[in-house]
Amino acid sequence: MKTKDRTNSDATSRRMAASERCYQQIRWMLMAAQTPEGVRLGEVEWATKLGTHRAAVREAFMLLAHEGSLRQGEKGGFFSPVFEQRDHAEISEAR
């Protein structure tokens, strides 16, 4: 029984680590304007780009949407933010 619990715990830890890595990488790319504005971000494409599985990308997308860094579409999917002129000025100032 303990072996099964440890295996589940290890798998959960790896999944969380992959999600956190995805979150950090995607967030950095968004903040560094490495993604076009208003584009739908596909899980499969990003999983391939980051060398991980879709579940980790999906969790990262959900976290980024929750914090306002991504926009969730009405019919599903996640989209990169569209910045207004004042947003660009604030980003430049922050850099």
MARVEXZA-932209 format. One record per residue: x, y, z of N, C-alpha, C, O, CB in turn; residue in three letters. Coordinates in steps of 0.001 Angstrom, whole numbers, padded with zeros to 6 digits, always signed. Glycine has a CB too. Example, Ala and Ser with C-alpha at 12.3 -4.5 7.8 and 13.67 -1.06 7.14 Angstrom:
<atoms>
+013190-005690+007800+012300-004500+007800+013200-003300+007800+014236-003319+008465+011308-004473+009046ALA +012850-002250+007080+013670-001060+007140+012900+000030+007870+013409+001138+008039+014084-000598+005725SER 
</atoms>
This chain:
<atoms>
+000826-001191+000000+000000+000000+000000+000871+001257+000000+000581+002204-000730-000940-000003+001210MET +001920+001278+000797+002777+002454+000869+003484+002701-000454+003701+003853-000827+003799+002298+001987LYS +003850+001637-001174+004517+001794-002471+003589+002486-003453+004021+003360-004204+004964+000426-003030THR +002324+002107-003457+001345+002718-004351+001165+004201-004007+001106+005039-004907-000010+001973-004262LYS +001080+004529-002728+000942+005918-002301+002156+006741-002714+002024+007879-003167+000747+005993-000785ASP +003341+006153-002554+004575+006857-002917+004620+007082-004429+005037+008150-004878+005825+006058-002450ARG +004200+006101-005213+004185+006223-006667+003227+007329-007090+003567+008136-007955+003788+004887-007324THR +002048+007383-006505+001085+008440-006806+001639+009804-006419+001460+010783-007144-000238+008184-006079ASN +002306+009863-005282+002899+011115-004818+004001+011574-005762+004091+012762-006072+003454+010952-003398SER +004840+010651-006225+005908+010989-007163+005334+011501-008479+005828+012483-009034+006804+009771-007416ASP +004294+010839-008980+003674+011260-010237+003059+012641-010097+003162+013461-011010+002608+010251-010679ALA +002425+012908-008974+001828+014218-008723+002901+015291-008650+002729+016385-009186+001009+014201-007429THR +004007+014980-007990+005114+015943-007883+005699+016255-009250+005983+017416-009547+006213+015403-006957SER +005884+015240-010088+006423+015461-011437+005462+016295-012270+005884+017186-013007+006700+014119-012138ARG +004161+016003-012153+003168+016755-012912+003161+018217-012497+003099+019109-013343+001779+016150-012725ARG +003226+018461-011194+003235+019832-010702+004509+020559-011135+004466+021741-011474+003106+019850-009173MET +005635+019856-011124+006887+020463-011551+006813+020822-013031+007276+021892-013426+008072+019515-011282ALA +006242+019951-013852+006098+020226-015285+005161+021414-015503+005438+022271-016342+005566+018976-016033ALA +004072+021473-014769+003124+022587-014886+003778+023902-014492+003582+024920-015155+001888+022336-014014SER +004549+023882-013421+005235+025089-012952+006260+025565-013975+006373+026763-014235+005920+024829-011602GLU +007013+024619-014559+007980+024977-015609+007276+025615-016800+007722+026637-017320+008768+023736-016066ARG +006172+025002-017228+005391+025539-018349+004881+026932-018013+004979+027852-018826+004210+024605-018693CYS +004342+027078-016829+003817+028371-016386+004905+029436-016477+004678+030512-017031+003274+028276-014942TYR +006078+029143-015936+007169+030120-015931+007618+030468-017346+007827+031641-017658+008353+029586-015130GLN +007767+029457-018205+008235+029695-019563+007216+030474-020389+007576+031420-021089+008550+028377-020242GLN +005960+030084-020310+004926+030768-021087+004744+032193-020579+004600+033127-021368+003588+029996-021017ILE +004752+032354-019268+004602+033702-018684+005739+034613-019148+005506+035765-019513+004578+033629-017129ARG +006955+034099-019134+008096+034898-019584+007928+035287-021046+008185+036430-021421+009413+034125-019386TRP +007497+034338-021869+007319+034625-023295+006223+035664-023526+006342+036512-024411+006987+033340-024055MET +005168+035595-022738+004100+036588-022855+004590+037975-022451+004323+038964-023134+002900+036184-021993LEU +005310+038033-021332+005805+039319-020829+006898+039906-021724+007066+041124-021788+006337+039154-019410MET +007629+039047-022405+008698+039505-023297+008189+039724-024723+008974+039944-025645+009848+038493-023304ALA +006870+039661-024892+006227+039871-026199+006762+038891-027249+006987+039268-028399+006447+041321-026676ALA +006961+037640-026848+007438+036602-027759+006284+035859-028434+006510+034944-029226+008319+035615-027008GLN +005062+036248-028124+003883+035651-028757+003070+036762-029402+002937+037844-028830+003018+034854-027722THR +002523+036506-030596+001681+037526-031240+000439+037811-030398-000066+036927-029707+001267+037072-032660PRO -000042+039036-030460-001222+039430-029677-002493+038825-030263-002664+038756-031480-001346+040964-029622GLU -003383+038388-029369-004705+037912-029757-004750+036567-030439-005782+036214-031011-005316+038883-030633GLY -003682+035804-030404-003603+034513-031083-004016+033399-030133-003678+033417-028949-002180+034263-031621VAL -004760+032418-030672-005146+031254-029878-003908+030408-029638-003153+030121-030567-006264+030424-030586ARG -003702+030013-028399-002553+029198-028019-002996+027741-027920-003780+027385-027040-001935+029687-026671LEU -002502+026917-028805-002879+025508-028837-002064+024671-027862-000844+024810-027777-002717+024962-030235GLY -002746+023806-027133-002067+022951-026151-001047+022033-026799+000058+021870-026283-003081+022123-025387GLU -001408+021428-027929-000514+020482-028594+000740+021205-029073+001856+020725-028872-001228+019790-029781VAL +000554+022352-029701+001684+023137-030198+002632+023523-029059+003848+023378-029185+001180+024397-030917GLU +002075+024014-027953+002897+024446-026833+003542+023272-026114+004669+023388-025630+002066+025248-025861TRP +002849+022148-026036+003445+020959-025412+004666+020511-026214+005691+020137-025645+002405+019802-025315ALA +004546+020554-027526+005680+020198-028390+006808+021205-028236+007973+020828-028109+005239+020120-029863THR +006460+022491-028247+007451+023556-028124+008214+023473-026806+009417+023730-026768+006777+024914-028245LYS +007520+023114-025722+008140+023071-024401+008641+021685-024013+009261+021515-022963+007162+023550-023371LEU +008375+020701-024857+008850+019349-024577+008193+018699-023383+008856+018041-022582+010310+019370-024365GLY +006880+018881-023259+006159+018324-022121+004817+017783-022598+004579+017711-023803+005961+019390-021008THR +003954+017409-021694+002650+016865-022052+001575+017949-021977+001761+018985-021339+002289+015688-021132HIS +000444+017689-022644-000638+018673-022737-001217+019055-021388-001605+020206-021186-001735+018144-023611ARG -001282+018113-020465-001880+018411-019161-001103+019507-018442-001701+020374-017804-001931+017148-018292ALA +000221+019475-018541+001038+020510-017897+000785+021867-018548+000698+022885-017861+002541+020149-017979ALA +000668+021878-019863+000395+023125-020584-000989+023649-020225-001162+024846-019996+000507+022912-022111VAL -001969+022761-020175-003338+023163-019840-003396+023791-018440-004053+024813-018242-004291+021946-019920ARG -002710+023178-017478-002686+023729-016118-002016+025100-016097-002470+026015-015411-001955+022769-015161GLU -000929+025228-016859-000240+026525-016932-001150+027573-017563-001221+028702-017077+001075+026403-017741ALA -001845+027212-018637-002775+028145-019285-003867+028587-018312-004227+029763-018267-003409+027496-020534PHE -004392+027638-017534-005450+027988-016582-004936+028945-015513-005629+029893-015146-006017+026725-015924MET -003727+028705-015011-003141+029615-014021-002925+031007-014620-003215+032017-013978-001805+029050-013496LEU -002418+031051-015842-002165+032337-016498-003470+033081-016778-003520+034306-016672-001390+032124-017808LEU -004513+032354-017131-005815+032988-017349-006372+033515-016037-006964+034593-015991-006805+031998-017990ALA -006181+032751-014975-006674+033163-013659-006008+034461-013199-006658+035311-012590-006429+032052-012626HIS -004736+034614-013485-004032+035838-013079-004195+036976-014077-003741+038093-013830-002564+035547-012890GLU -004850+036689-015217-005108+037742-016191-004062+037881-017280-004122+038816-018079-005232+039023-015493GLY -003103+036966-017325-002065+037033-018357-002526+036440-019679-001985+036787-020729-000818+036315-017888SER -003510+035557-019649-004134+034998-020849-005629+035249-020769-006183+035475-019693-003830+033471-020995LEU -006264+035205-021918-007717+035359-021979-008306+034026-022406-007851+033421-023377-008139+036506-022965ARG -009316+033570-021679-009988+032328-022039-011139+032668-022977-011945+033554-022695-010498+031566-020770GLN -011205+031952-024096-012249+032200-025087-013614+031749-024611-013727+030875-023752-011913+031508-026378GLY -014649+032349-025173-016014+031989-024785-016339+030544-025138-017087+029879-024421-017014+032921-025455GLU -015775+030056-026250-016035+028688-026690-014885+027755-026337-014788+026649-026869-016283+028658-028190LYS -014020+028199-025444-012879+027392-025041-011589+027916-025639-011599+028830-026463-013085+025948-025444GLY -010516+027348-025232-009210+027771-025715-008695+028986-024960-009434+029665-024247-009275+028074-027194GLY -007421+029233-025137-006767+030360-024479-006108+031232-025529-005578+030734-026522-005728+029876-023437PHE -006144+032538-025302-005641+033504-026262-004640+034435-025599-004786+034810-024436-006791+034305-026875PHE -003610+034801-026374-002630+035752-025857-003307+037109-025714-004251+037415-026441-001378+035844-026791SER -002831+037913-024786-003481+039204-024536-003252+040192-025683-002260+040120-026409-002966+039804-023228PRO -004194+041104-025816-004063+042210-026765-003828+043449-025918-004647+043807-025071-005347+042363-027706VAL -002707+044090-026160-002325+045242-025355-002755+046546-026024-002707+046683-027246-000815+045244-025115PHE -003167+047483-025206-003469+048826-025678-002196+049656-025581-001216+049217-024981-004634+049473-024856GLU -002203+050838-026160-001017+051686-026185-000482+051962-024775+000728+051934-024552-001333+053000-026888GLN -001373+052225-023837-000905+052518-022465-000254+051297-021829+000652+051430-021007-002075+052997-021586ARG -000722+050090-022215-000109+048868-021695+001333+048755-022174+002217+048377-021404-000917+047626-022127ASP +001575+049080-023441+002934+049027-023982+003850+049989-023231+005000+049660-022942+002930+049360-025485HIS +003342+051167-022920+004141+052159-022184+004475+051643-020788+005607+051798-020329+003386+053509-022088ALA +003515+051036-020113+003749+050489-018772+004750+049335-018806+005596+049213-017920+002428+050016-018153GLU +004650+048492-019831+005576+047368-019959+006994+047880-020195+007948+047409-019576+005142+046430-021109ILE +007119+048848-021097+008440+049419-021385+009046+050064-020140+010244+049946-019883+008340+050455-022516SER +008204+050743-019380+008677+051398-018159+009123+050347-017135+010122+050542-016442+007567+052303-017560GLU +008396+049253-017041+008728+048205-016080+010043+047505-016432+010786+047079-015549+007598+047184-016010ALA +010319+047394-017734+011556+046733-018164+012718+047593-017788+013865+047232-018053+011559+046456-019679ARG 
</atoms>
